[in-house]
């Protein structure tokens, strides 16, 4: 089976449904994300669910370098917008509520912060990162109301579909909370993006590759994928330095990720394919610090296989259709 011409055209010649291309088609120009850090916390830290947070989490790795405590939404956006205009001539932006759990607060506060972000010149939409156990119906109603007037993505951190992994990572929620959040969000017409980490030491390759079928069934709109990497000042760092597990090589990650993409519906928008953070906070793997090399390796692997996002999904659909058609004409 060769790369379908219709997908090639729809994806601008790429072999997967990239978020950058979707934004260009939607806004007719490049759109840049500006990460924000507000004074939220997390139920996995404050004792509402558990304490200590996820074993791999250090929010300093998600915090913009120019951030200073107490900065407002407007101040952070003004600073980020000016920097991107100076360096890249950017004119359109998405305000990305990234650090901590960005729906974990009073409803009035959430609405004030989200709408303040939308008031910034050049901001054309929002991306809101949160946990699947922190999106009550009132929060989803608010985000749905805002989304009727602007472009919004709600990002839900799943990380793994397997309960044993979620317990090992001290996530403080299970798969059922994610499925429930997705179903309630989809019922309101929201664009939903799932965060996933590939390479947890307690998962086999086969277990990891079960996840695309779940996402396809839930009709998830987007995914963010990245390799497990170790950040300083985390429980994961202690385990790694103690020899408790090993990390995927770049070659192994690229192979696994392409296997994942092949099983994922071509309708799903790919927001990210690999993770990175600041060099001074990264413990391992070293290769994760060079995002461009990793992305090039993914493109090379897709081309070498003559593969694309949804190839196996499409193949199975065509085989099922052919079988059904044969049954109809068979006496």
C-alpha positions as CSV (number, residue, x, y, z in Angstrom):
1,X,0.0,0.0,0.0
2,X,1.5,3.4,-1.1
3,X,1.0,6.7,0.7
4,X,-2.5,7.9,-0.3
5,X,-2.5,11.0,-2.4
6,X,-5.4,12.5,-0.5
7,X,-3.6,12.3,2.8
8,X,-0.4,13.6,1.3
9,X,-2.2,16.7,0.0
10,X,-4.2,17.2,3.2
11,X,-1.0,17.1,5.3
12,X,1.0,19.4,3.1
13,X,3.3,16.6,1.9
14,X,4.1,15.3,5.4
15,X,3.5,11.8,6.6
16,X,1.4,12.7,9.7
17,X,-1.3,15.2,10.6
18,X,0.8,17.9,12.2
19,X,-0.5,20.6,14.4
20,X,1.6,23.3,12.7
21,X,0.0,22.4,9.3
22,X,-3.5,22.5,10.9
23,X,-2.9,25.9,12.3
24,X,-1.6,27.2,9.0
25,X,-4.7,26.0,7.3
26,X,-6.9,27.5,10.0
27,X,-5.3,30.9,10.4
28,X,-3.5,31.2,7.0
29,X,-0.2,31.9,8.7
30,X,2.1,30.4,11.3
31,X,0.8,30.5,14.8
32,X,3.1,30.5,17.8
33,X,2.4,29.1,21.3
34,X,3.3,31.2,24.3
35,X,3.6,29.2,27.5
36,X,2.2,30.7,30.7
37,X,2.7,29.9,34.4
38,X,0.0,30.9,36.9
39,X,-0.3,30.3,40.6
40,X,-2.1,27.0,40.3
41,X,-1.0,23.9,42.1
42,X,-2.2,20.3,41.7
43,X,-4.4,17.9,43.7
44,X,-1.5,15.4,43.4
45,X,0.7,17.8,45.4
46,X,-1.6,19.5,47.9
47,X,-3.0,16.3,49.4
48,X,-6.4,16.5,47.8
49,X,-5.5,13.3,45.9
50,X,-2.0,12.5,47.1
51,X,1.2,14.2,47.8
52,X,4.6,14.5,46.1
53,X,3.3,14.9,42.6
54,X,4.1,12.6,39.6
55,X,7.5,11.0,40.0
56,X,8.8,12.7,36.8
57,X,7.4,16.2,37.4
58,X,9.4,19.3,38.0
59,X,7.4,22.4,36.9
60,X,10.6,24.4,36.5
61,X,11.0,22.4,33.3
62,X,7.7,23.9,32.0
63,X,8.3,27.5,33.2
64,X,9.3,30.1,30.6
65,X,12.8,31.4,31.2
66,X,11.6,35.0,31.5
67,X,8.9,34.2,34.1
68,X,9.1,36.0,37.4
69,X,6.9,35.2,40.4
70,X,3.7,37.3,40.4
71,X,3.6,38.0,36.7
72,X,0.1,38.4,35.4
73,X,-1.3,36.7,32.3
74,X,-1.0,40.0,30.4
75,X,2.6,40.6,31.4
76,X,3.7,37.2,30.4
77,X,1.9,37.4,27.1
78,X,3.3,40.9,26.4
79,X,6.8,39.7,27.0
80,X,6.4,36.5,24.9
81,X,4.7,38.3,22.0
82,X,7.3,41.0,21.8
83,X,10.1,38.4,21.8
84,X,8.5,36.3,19.0
85,X,7.8,39.4,17.0
86,X,11.4,40.5,17.2
87,X,12.9,37.1,16.5
88,X,10.4,35.6,14.0
89,X,8.1,38.3,12.9
90,X,5.2,36.5,14.5
91,X,1.7,38.0,14.5
92,X,-0.6,35.3,15.7
93,X,-0.4,33.4,19.0
94,X,-2.0,30.8,21.2
95,X,-1.9,31.4,25.0
96,X,-0.8,28.1,26.5
97,X,-1.7,27.6,30.1
98,X,1.0,24.9,30.7
99,X,2.5,24.7,34.2
100,X,0.6,22.8,36.9
101,X,-3.1,22.0,36.6
102,X,-4.8,24.9,34.8
103,X,-8.4,24.1,35.7
104,X,-7.7,23.6,39.4
105,X,-9.1,26.7,40.9
106,X,-12.4,28.7,41.5
107,X,-14.5,29.0,38.4
108,X,-14.5,32.8,38.5
109,X,-10.7,32.9,38.6
110,X,-10.4,30.5,35.7
111,X,-12.7,32.6,33.5
112,X,-10.9,35.8,34.4
113,X,-7.5,34.3,33.5
114,X,-8.7,32.7,30.2
115,X,-10.5,35.9,29.1
116,X,-7.5,38.1,30.0
117,X,-5.3,36.0,27.8
118,X,-7.8,36.3,24.9
119,X,-7.7,40.1,25.3
120,X,-4.0,40.3,24.4
121,X,-3.3,41.6,20.9
122,X,-2.6,38.9,18.4
123,X,-3.9,36.0,20.6
124,X,-6.2,33.9,18.5
125,X,-6.8,31.0,20.9
126,X,-6.1,29.1,24.1
127,X,-4.5,25.8,25.0
128,X,-5.3,24.6,28.5
129,X,-3.3,21.8,30.1
130,X,-4.9,19.9,33.0
131,X,-5.6,16.5,34.6
132,X,-8.6,14.4,33.7
133,X,-9.8,14.4,37.3
134,X,-9.8,18.2,37.4
135,X,-12.5,19.0,34.8
136,X,-15.9,19.2,36.5
137,X,-19.0,19.9,34.4
138,X,-18.8,23.6,35.4
139,X,-15.3,23.9,34.1
140,X,-16.2,22.1,30.9
141,X,-19.2,24.4,30.5
142,X,-17.0,27.4,30.9
143,X,-14.4,26.2,28.4
144,X,-17.2,25.2,25.9
145,X,-18.7,28.7,26.2
146,X,-15.3,30.3,25.5
147,X,-14.7,28.0,22.6
148,X,-17.8,29.2,20.8
149,X,-16.0,32.5,20.3
150,X,-12.4,31.4,19.7
151,X,-10.0,28.5,19.0
152,X,-9.5,26.3,22.1
153,X,-7.7,23.0,22.9
154,X,-8.2,21.3,26.2
155,X,-5.1,19.1,26.9
156,X,-5.6,16.1,29.2
157,X,-2.7,14.4,30.8
158,X,-3.2,10.6,30.6
159,X,0.5,9.6,30.1
160,X,-0.4,5.9,30.1
161,X,-3.6,3.8,29.7
162,X,-2.3,1.1,32.0
163,X,-3.2,1.3,35.7
164,X,0.1,-0.3,36.9
165,X,2.0,2.5,35.2
166,X,-0.3,5.3,36.6
167,X,0.3,3.9,40.1
168,X,4.1,3.6,39.5
169,X,4.2,7.2,38.3
170,X,2.0,8.4,41.3
171,X,-0.5,10.0,38.9
172,X,-3.3,9.8,41.4
173,X,-6.0,8.9,38.8
174,X,-6.8,6.0,36.6
175,X,-8.0,5.4,33.1
176,X,-11.6,5.7,34.0
177,X,-11.2,9.3,34.9
178,X,-9.6,10.0,31.5
179,X,-12.3,8.2,29.6
180,X,-15.0,10.1,31.6
181,X,-13.4,13.5,31.0
182,X,-13.1,12.8,27.3
183,X,-16.7,11.7,26.9
184,X,-18.0,14.7,28.8
185,X,-15.7,17.0,26.8
186,X,-16.7,15.5,23.5
187,X,-20.4,15.9,24.4
188,X,-19.7,19.6,24.6
189,X,-17.9,19.8,21.2
190,X,-14.5,20.5,22.7
191,X,-11.2,19.8,21.0
192,X,-9.3,17.4,23.2
193,X,-5.6,16.5,23.2
194,X,-4.2,13.6,25.1
195,X,-0.7,13.7,26.6
196,X,1.2,10.4,26.5
197,X,4.7,9.3,27.5
198,X,6.3,6.4,25.6
199,X,8.9,4.3,27.3
200,X,7.8,3.7,30.9
201,X,9.9,0.8,32.2
202,X,6.9,-1.1,33.5
203,X,5.3,-1.4,30.0
204,X,6.1,-3.7,27.2
205,X,6.1,-2.6,23.6
206,X,2.9,-4.5,23.0
207,X,1.2,-2.7,25.9
208,X,2.3,0.7,24.7
209,X,0.9,-0.1,21.2
210,X,-2.5,-0.9,22.7
211,X,-3.1,2.9,23.3
212,X,-3.8,4.0,19.7
213,X,-6.9,1.7,19.6
214,X,-8.2,3.4,22.7
215,X,-7.6,6.9,21.4
216,X,-9.3,5.9,18.1
217,X,-12.3,4.5,19.9
218,X,-12.7,7.7,22.0
219,X,-12.3,9.8,18.8
220,X,-9.6,11.9,20.5
221,X,-8.8,15.1,18.5
222,X,-5.1,15.4,19.2
223,X,-2.1,13.8,20.9
224,X,1.2,15.0,22.4
225,X,3.8,12.2,22.5
226,X,7.2,12.2,24.1
227,X,9.8,9.9,25.4
228,X,10.3,9.3,29.1
229,X,13.1,11.6,30.2
230,X,14.6,12.3,33.6
231,X,14.5,15.8,35.1
232,X,16.5,17.0,38.1
233,X,15.0,17.2,41.5
234,X,12.4,14.4,40.9
235,X,11.7,11.0,42.3
236,X,12.4,9.6,38.9
237,X,15.9,11.0,39.1
238,X,16.6,9.2,42.3
239,X,15.3,5.9,40.7
240,X,17.3,6.4,37.6
241,X,20.6,7.2,39.4
242,X,20.0,4.1,41.5
243,X,19.8,1.9,38.4
244,X,16.1,1.1,38.8
245,X,15.5,1.3,35.0
246,X,17.0,2.2,31.7
247,X,15.7,4.7,29.1
248,X,15.0,4.2,25.4
249,X,17.8,5.0,22.9
250,X,16.8,7.5,20.2
251,X,16.7,4.7,17.7
252,X,14.4,2.6,19.9
253,X,12.1,5.6,20.5
254,X,11.9,6.5,16.9
255,X,10.9,2.9,15.9
256,X,8.3,2.7,18.7
257,X,6.9,6.1,17.8
258,X,6.4,5.2,14.2
259,X,4.8,2.0,15.2
260,X,2.4,4.1,17.3
261,X,1.6,6.5,14.5
262,X,0.9,3.7,12.1
263,X,-1.9,2.5,14.4
264,X,-3.4,5.9,15.1
265,X,-6.3,7.3,13.1
266,X,-5.2,9.8,10.5
267,X,-7.8,12.2,11.9
268,X,-5.9,12.7,15.1
269,X,-3.8,15.9,15.1
270,X,-0.2,15.4,16.2
271,X,0.8,18.3,18.5
272,X,4.2,16.9,19.5
273,X,6.4,13.9,18.7
274,X,9.3,14.3,21.2
275,X,9.9,16.0,24.4
276,X,12.7,18.4,25.5
277,X,13.4,20.8,28.3
278,X,16.3,23.0,29.5
279,X,19.7,21.4,29.4
280,X,20.5,22.5,32.9
281,X,17.5,20.5,34.2
282,X,17.9,17.4,32.0
283,X,19.5,14.3,33.5
284,X,18.9,11.9,30.7
285,X,18.7,10.9,27.9
286,X,21.2,13.2,26.3
287,X,19.7,12.7,22.9
288,X,16.4,14.3,23.9
289,X,18.2,17.7,24.0
290,X,18.4,17.8,20.2
291,X,14.8,17.8,19.1
292,X,15.6,18.6,15.5
293,X,17.8,15.5,15.1
294,X,15.0,13.3,16.6
295,X,12.3,14.8,14.4
296,X,14.5,14.2,11.3
297,X,15.1,10.6,12.4
298,X,11.3,10.1,12.7
299,X,10.8,11.5,9.2
300,X,13.6,9.3,7.9
301,X,12.0,6.2,9.5
302,X,8.6,7.0,8.0
303,X,10.1,7.4,4.6
304,X,12.2,4.3,4.8
305,X,9.1,2.2,5.7
306,X,7.0,4.2,3.1
307,X,4.7,4.6,6.1
308,X,2.4,7.3,7.5
309,X,0.0,8.0,10.4
310,X,-2.9,5.5,10.3
311,X,-1.3,3.2,7.7
312,X,-2.2,0.0,9.7
313,X,-5.5,1.6,10.8
314,X,-6.4,2.3,7.1
315,X,-5.2,-1.2,6.0
316,X,-7.4,-2.9,8.5
317,X,-10.4,-0.7,7.5
318,X,-9.9,-1.6,3.9
319,X,-9.5,-5.3,4.6
320,X,-12.7,-5.2,6.7
321,X,-14.6,-3.4,3.9
322,X,-13.3,-5.9,1.3
323,X,-14.4,-8.9,3.5
324,X,-17.8,-7.4,4.0
325,X,-18.2,-6.8,0.3
326,X,-17.2,-10.4,-0.5
327,X,-19.7,-11.7,2.0
328,X,-22.5,-9.7,0.3
329,X,-21.8,-11.3,-3.1
330,X,-21.0,-14.8,-1.9
331,X,-24.0,-17.2,-2.3
